[in-house]
């Protein structure tokens, strides 16, 4: 089956370096540099965005091991009939799978001469496992030991280290809601027994979080009962939509929030960083596109006589333009294909590549005691790779327009005057 002559000539010009002529070999070398530049840019984009996605997913999963998908709480007081409210919400919104009561507040923890601020979370051990992974993050002890009236407390690993305490030790919990005496305001204090250690892998929680029974927390903070409910959803990505749906169903004075709202600043910062990295790395692809422009301009200059002969044989300016656009498109497609292949190969095998490089250099990129992870996370996504490939190819295609238009304007008589 015969190919259109524009495609045949374009392919011939692209493979010109194989004929061994010095000029053609040099043009083939320049084309190879253009392919390499585009491939390098595409590969860097895929690898960097995959690593950023991996870090974001890792941090998000560690956050959600402690945080719920959504929370419903009473701004004015306690939630007395939380199970009835949960049943009503589950009836109206089937994406809600489970719920558990909680009490939240801030306090100071004191042990000997050490004092540290803490975020107190009162939970119901019987229901907490259905809405969060807190029971799984308890490295020492168990949340089942948090019996009502026992005033036991489970501390984050870094918080316990800062206070220099271990399971079985005593700590003093100080809350701001105290008593007014003739001597003045006296904060409420309660001696607690350390019942376990939490290791969530997220420094913010491990350094501030302490967990106790919901009834003990309600007594300390004088809330009269749970202040809200933690909800687990069928899909955490639908949390904003679920919260928007259930807000009108809540009694007056109640409010609902989701995990994206609680960490909006962090996720916004990561998204801005990801966008800026994409723009910066796309400059590498742009450099390759400029190299493609140079390659085609040099090809057009060298092939002036060939263009003139084609014109005298009846080729139209549109056909001449199409020939060089095909040549540039082949170079751009080859660069994008190689870049996508290399990028996916590296992104999917970072768990092997990074330890190998670390072994050669004798260093560790991600110390466990700092990052709480031992391997470079990577999460290649089609939603990133497809736009990268399409935009890179379109950028390469746009780079062919000017040289092809210049070739189409070649006048046969002037091109053959000195031949």
Secondary structure, DSSP 8 states (H G I E B T S, - for coil): ----HHHHHHHHHHTGGGG--HHHHHHHHHHHHHHHHHHHHHHHHHHHHHHHHHHHHHHHHHHHTTS-SEEEEESSS--TTHHHHHHHHHHH-TTEEEEEEEEEEEEEEEETTEEEEEEEEEE-HHHHTTT-SHHHHEEES-GGG--TTT-EEEEEHHHHHHHT--TT-EEEEEEEEEEEETTEEEEEEEEEEEEEEE--S-HHHHTTEEEEEHHHHHHHHT-SS--EEEEEES-GGGHHHHHHHHGGGS-TTEEEEEHHHHTHHHHHHHHHHHHHHHHHHHHHHHHHHHHHHHHHHHHHHHTHHHHHHHHHTT--HHHHHHHHHHHHHHHHHHHHHHHHHHHHHHHTTHHHHHHHHHHHHT--SS-HHHHS-SS------HHHHHHHHHHHHHHHHHHHHHHHHHHHT--HHHHTTT-
